[in-house]
Amino acid sequence: MTPIKFGTDGWRGVIAEDFTFANVERVSQAAAEYWKNQAAAGTEPKIIVGYDRRFLSDEFARRAAEVFAGNGFRTVLTPEPTPTPAVSFAVREQRAVGGVMITASHNPPRFNGYKLKSDYGGSSDPATCQAVERCLDESPVHRQGLADAILEKRVVIQDLRPAHYRAIKQLVDFKLISRSKLRFAHEALFGVGAGCFEQLLAGTTCRVTTLNGTHDPLFGGINPEPIEKNYARSQVFLRRHPHDLCLVTDGDADRVGSMDGRGRYVSTHQLICLLLRHLVVNRRERGRVVKALTTTSMLDKMCAAWGLPLVETGVGFKYICAEMLKGDVLLGAEESGGIGFPGHIPERDGLAAGLMLLEMLATERVALNRLIARLEKEFGPHRYGRIDTHYPLEKRAALMDFLKGHPPAKLLRSPVAEVKTFDGVKFVAQDSSWLMLRGSGTEPILRIYAEAKTDADAQKLLRIGVKLTQQV
């Protein structure tokens, strides 16, 4: 049997090699076994199933729904590709025992994936994922044909987006956004976010232009990830047709990126810092700030200046989710563009983040670049870089052990002040620059991250990281 292992956020595999109908049935049966025996208090025997725009995602989702129906669960199945946060929100709103999203998020088009959502409306924690893994192949697959399940109302087809839209509109000052007359572009990267902002802002004074919104399972030849190299098409358009802002969502619309209105790249780190400033300065809100290890150290400086508690977690929004469930969180954020807000689901939500950024612009009435310049004047420049490199899996553990035992004395001109080892290895210098090496949780690659005051220094740190990988 093909081993099924959950990584940073879900199980992922190559379509028709690892990610097959038989394996989707196996993992769905395992999830059904788990939820039969470990249903959270106050939940109903119901499971929400959604899917993205990838090849065969709709068929994989239907097969999962058939297995859940065959195990006696009432199952809600989306009628068309749906953002992941809409599925997560439906799990909590409908008091379902859990949910499944068929998506490989930002992975290459040949991959698909299976995300587990727990009753609280966020990614299932590692313990839950491991428990589902232990249930694999404990019992034969029970499956009810979809037509019969629909006839018996065991499976209900339901569009989850309207309820999600209502919820995220309540998070922001939607009246302010509605009368702002913002010209807003959305780079959908051919993912499920296409059309969502048009629907959200219909009937307002905002003008929305959706870019690369067609349904293309090959994603126009890119991986649908909110990083600069994937913005080339929309950058050309924006130079010719300026807007106030361009937001980017990834393949399943749970993460966000950005460009300014003329196509200049804005990093996810800058977006996160802008949102924190908006929440503290404009909305007068307080609370803990939770960030993943690979997120900018500008957040550390902002929290210190404003007296906000800062919590640093491992990579993966499930760890930020765990902190959000404890309460008193103002903002949860990760380098990849995952952002979560209090008063909503403990989940990253690219559409909610997009609306909050629109609220920020409607409040400030200042160009995005001027807001970024204001931040850098107060907290200093921060430039970030990342390299993803193939590295033999069998050597990864030895590399991490070597790095822990042999940290560099300096990062460029600044002595190393701290070494963090709870998810990969991160070297932090006295001047707040840093270098981190970590194995991907979903792909057989090694990620090298760095941040410094200049782009040139960030690239130098990345080259140091590459040299360190050659020590083992």
Beta strands, then each sheet from edge to edge (+ up, - down):
strand 1: 11-14
strand 2: 44-51
strand 3: 74-77
strand 4: 96-102
strand 5: 111-118
strand 6: 122-123
strand 7: 155-157
strand 8: 183-187
strand 9: 207-211
strand 10: 245-249
strand 11: 256-260
strand 12: 265-266
strand 13: 288-292
strand 14: 310-313
strand 15: 329-333
strand 16: 339-340
strand 17: 383-390
strand 18: 410-411
strand 19: 414-420
strand 20: 425-429
strand 21: 434-439
strand 22: 445-452
sheet 1: 1+ 5- 4+ 2+ 3+ 7+
sheet 2: 1+ 5- 6+
sheet 3: 9+ 8+ 10+ 11- 12+
sheet 4: 14+ 13+ 15+ 16-
sheet 5: 17+ 22- 21+ 20- 19+ 18-
end
